[in-house]
Amino acid sequence: MGATGFFSHPDCRLHKMGSGHPESPERLDAIQDRLNVTGVADALQWHEPLPATMGKLLLAHGRRHVAALRGLSEMLVEDIAAGGPDRFSLDPDTSMNRHTWRAALLSAGAAVEAVDAVLLGELENAFCLTRPPGHHATRDQVMGFCFFNNVAIAAKHACEHHGLKRVAIVDFDVHHGNGTEDIVAGDERILMVSFYQHPFYPGGPKREAPNLVNCPVPAYTGGMAIRELIDLMWLPRLEAHRPELILISAGFDAHRADDMGQLMLTENDYVWITERIKEVALQHAGGRIVSCLEGGYNLLALARSVEAHIRVLADLHGG
């Protein structure tokens, strides 16, 4: 089996949205500590990504969106130097500090570099431990803790730069990946499959397109029901698509211990889901998977779930 890459950068911890905000730097610390203590970290190839270039951002986002965020970041730095506030709110859930712009570029850059390494055969698969997350960021809007859509950028990069004809995005966050859907809807090269709690944030109408497999489930849905849904709804579409690369929006807030949602998954469910994804990847994509952290806010459950997920990717047994 090939190596599993681990893409992370310490500057992703400098983005902060205020005391008590659930999307905090401590999320990365909890995961990294868990991987270190369990020895999983020793089995991974570690990489520090570079920031994504403007060209990569524009694969998935409008020029005005990117320019507005850069301009806000520059304005914030100037305001702080003049004694102004150290954060700027973009919506009720999402704010930026002087480090957010770089952290967002690094988060997107990690996804792009992981795709490059996997498609060039340097790695079999990879996990990106970065923040801010991305799957709520639409083509032209910051939303739900997300600034740039890391997975959508990576998918477009795989198609445009590497010439892939069939890419799959799997999203198992408790919240609907509305931003990813907004960006990839109608692109027949990219199949997106997801489940998510409904009704729930972000709400609103769902896009209808042949390349989208939306699977809303009610609150308190358990792991066995999710597994049945994946068997019936995801796997046939993934098999038919025959992806050359699978990207994962890996949100772990569907865990039963995470109070940001009301689904009832456990670490064993994430193991099972990752095994099914890996089977498809081994059959059609030479095992090529890039997984990017999205949600997950109960630190213990998050750390244990990510460990379980990476153990499957890296073919490590036990734990």
Backbone hydrogen bonds, N-H to C=O, Kabsch-Sander energy under -0.5 kcal/mol:
donor,donor_aa,acceptor,acceptor_aa,energy
5,G,3,A,-0.5
5,G,125,N,-2.8
6,F,45,Q,-2.9
7,F,127,F,-2.5
8,S,6,F,-0.6
8,S,47,H,-2.3
12,C,9,H,-1.8
13,R,10,P,-1.8
14,L,11,D,-1.2
16,K,14,L,-0.5
21,H,18,G,-1.9
24,S,22,P,-1.6
27,R,24,S,-1.6
28,L,25,P,-0.8
29,D,25,P,-1.6
30,A,26,E,-2.7
31,I,27,R,-1.8
32,Q,28,L,-2.8
33,D,29,D,-2.7
34,R,30,A,-1.9
35,L,31,I,-2.5
36,N,32,Q,-2.2
37,V,33,D,-2.8
38,T,34,R,-2.2
39,G,35,L,-0.6
39,G,36,N,-0.7
40,V,35,L,-0.5
41,A,35,L,-2.3
42,D,39,G,-0.8
43,A,40,V,-1.7
44,L,41,A,-1.4
45,Q,4,T,-2.6
46,W,44,L,-0.7
47,H,6,F,-2.7
52,A,105,L,-2.1
57,L,53,T,-2.0
58,L,54,M,-2.2
59,L,56,K,-1.2
60,A,57,L,-1.5
61,H,57,L,-1.8
62,G,139,R,-1.9
66,V,62,G,-1.9
67,A,63,R,-2.7
68,A,64,R,-2.7
69,L,65,H,-2.0
70,R,66,V,-2.3
71,G,67,A,-2.7
72,L,68,A,-2.6
73,S,69,L,-2.2
74,E,70,R,-2.3
75,M,71,G,-2.4
76,L,72,L,-2.5
77,V,73,S,-2.1
78,E,74,E,-1.9
79,D,75,M,-2.6
80,I,76,L,-2.7
81,A,77,V,-2.0
82,A,78,E,-1.3
83,G,80,I,-1.9
84,G,79,D,-3.5
88,F,96,M,-2.3
90,L,94,T,-2.9
91,D,94,T,-1.8
94,T,91,D,-0.6
96,M,88,F,-2.5
100,T,97,N,-1.4
101,W,97,N,-0.5
103,A,99,H,-2.3
104,A,100,T,-3.0
105,L,101,W,-2.0
106,L,102,R,-2.6
107,S,103,A,-2.4
108,A,104,A,-2.1
109,G,105,L,-2.6
110,A,106,L,-2.5
111,A,107,S,-1.4
112,V,108,A,-2.0
113,E,109,G,-2.9
114,A,110,A,-2.5
115,V,111,A,-2.0
116,D,112,V,-2.4
117,A,113,E,-2.6
118,V,114,A,-2.4
119,L,115,V,-2.9
120,L,116,D,-2.0
121,G,118,V,-1.1
122,E,117,A,-2.0
123,L,117,A,-1.4
124,E,3,A,-2.8
125,N,3,A,-1.5
126,A,289,I,-1.7
127,F,5,G,-2.2
128,C,291,S,-2.9
129,L,7,F,-2.1
129,L,127,F,-0.7
130,T,128,C,-1.2
137,A,134,G,-1.9
138,T,136,H,-0.6
138,T,141,Q,-1.5
143,M,146,C,-2.0
146,C,143,M,-2.1
147,F,133,P,-0.8
150,N,148,F,-1.3
153,I,149,N,-2.7
154,A,150,N,-2.2
155,A,151,V,-2.5
156,K,152,A,-2.5
157,H,153,I,-2.5
158,A,154,A,-2.4
159,C,155,A,-1.8
160,E,156,K,-3.3
161,H,157,H,-2.6
162,H,157,H,-1.2
163,G,159,C,-0.6
164,L,158,A,-1.9
167,V,189,R,-3.0
168,A,245,L,-2.4
169,I,191,L,-3.2
170,V,247,L,-2.9
171,D,193,V,-2.4
172,F,170,V,-0.5
172,F,249,S,-1.7
176,H,201,Y,-0.7
178,N,176,H,-2.2
179,G,135,H,-1.4
180,T,135,H,-1.5
181,E,177,G,-2.3
182,D,178,N,-2.3
183,I,179,G,-1.8
184,V,180,T,-2.5
185,A,181,E,-2.1
187,D,184,V,-2.5
188,E,186,G,-1.0
190,I,187,D,-2.0
191,L,167,V,-2.6
191,L,189,R,-0.5
192,M,211,N,-2.8
193,V,169,I,-2.7
193,V,191,L,-0.5
194,S,213,V,-2.2
195,F,171,D,-1.4
196,Y,215,C,-1.3
197,Q,174,V,-2.4
198,H,217,V,-2.6
203,G,200,F,-1.5
209,A,207,R,-0.6
212,L,209,A,-1.9
213,V,192,M,-2.8
214,N,212,L,-0.5
215,C,194,S,-1.0
217,V,196,Y,-2.5
220,Y,262,Q,-3.7
221,T,218,P,-1.2
223,G,264,M,-0.7
226,I,222,G,-1.8
227,R,223,G,-2.5
228,E,224,M,-2.1
229,L,225,A,-2.2
230,I,226,I,-2.4
231,D,227,R,-2.4
232,L,228,E,-2.4
233,M,229,L,-3.3
234,W,229,L,-0.8
234,W,230,I,-0.5
235,L,230,I,-2.6
237,R,233,M,-0.6
238,L,234,W,-2.7
239,E,235,L,-2.8
240,A,236,P,-2.1
241,H,237,R,-2.0
242,R,238,L,-1.7
244,E,166,R,-3.5
245,L,166,R,-0.7
246,I,288,R,-2.0
247,L,168,A,-3.2
248,I,290,V,-2.5
249,S,170,V,-3.1
250,A,248,I,-1.1
250,A,292,C,-2.6
251,G,249,S,-1.4
252,F,295,G,-2.2
255,H,252,F,-1.0
256,R,265,L,-3.1
258,D,255,H,-1.9
259,D,257,A,-0.7
261,G,258,D,-1.3
264,M,221,T,-2.3
265,L,254,A,-2.4
270,Y,266,T,-1.7
271,V,267,E,-2.1
272,W,268,N,-2.3
273,I,269,D,-2.8
274,T,270,Y,-2.4
275,E,271,V,-2.4
276,R,272,W,-2.1
277,I,273,I,-2.3
278,K,274,T,-2.7
279,E,275,E,-2.1
280,V,276,R,-1.8
281,A,277,I,-2.4
282,L,278,K,-2.8
283,Q,279,E,-1.9
284,H,280,V,-2.4
285,A,281,A,-2.3
287,G,281,A,-2.7
288,R,285,A,-1.5
289,I,124,E,-0.8
289,I,287,G,-0.6
290,V,246,I,-2.3
291,S,126,A,-2.7
292,C,248,I,-3.0
293,L,128,C,-2.0
294,E,250,A,-2.3
299,L,297,Y,-0.8
302,L,298,N,-3.2
303,A,299,L,-2.4
304,R,300,L,-2.4
305,S,301,A,-2.4
306,V,302,L,-2.7
307,E,303,A,-2.1
308,A,304,R,-2.2
309,H,305,S,-2.5
310,I,306,V,-2.9
311,R,307,E,-2.4
312,V,308,A,-1.4
313,L,309,H,-1.9
314,A,310,I,-3.0
315,D,312,V,-1.0
316,L,311,R,-3.1
